[in-house]
Amino acid sequence: MKDWCNFQGIELQFIQPGKPTQNSLIERFNRTFRNEFLDVYLFENIKQMKNYAEVWMWQYNNERPHSALQYLTPRDFLLKYGKITLDNAHDFPTFQQNSNNSNNKLSTKHSIFECA
C-alpha cells in the first residue's frame, strides 16, 4: 500500500498512538460496512461488488434508521423537522439512486439486487 500511495502521490497520515478517537467516525462506518455488507454477500467479480456497494450505500444513506438522527431515516428526520416537505422530498439529492446504476433494479423495501 505504501508503494502504491507513493506512486499515486498520496501522503499517508496515521492517527497518533493512543488516540483512537481521531479516527472514530471512519472506524464506526468501517465496522458497519464490514458487518452489513462485506460479511453478508459473496461476489463473483468486482463489477458485481461495486453494483451491490452502490445499492447498499443508497439504502444506508436513505432508508436505514440512524442513531444520530433519533433512530429515524434521513428522509423521516428531514420531514419531521421541516427541512423538506412531502411535495419536494424527491428533489433531495441523496434520495435519488445513482444514475450510473440505471441498469440495476433497486427495490429497497425487500433488498432485491440485480446486477448486470
Secondary structure, 3 states (H helix, E strand, C coil): CHHHHHHHCCCCCCCCCCCHHHHHHHHHHHHHHHHHHHCCCCCCCHHHHHHHHHHHHHHHHHCCCEHHHCCECHHHHHHHCCCCCCCCHHHCHHHCCCHHHCCCEEECCCCEEECC
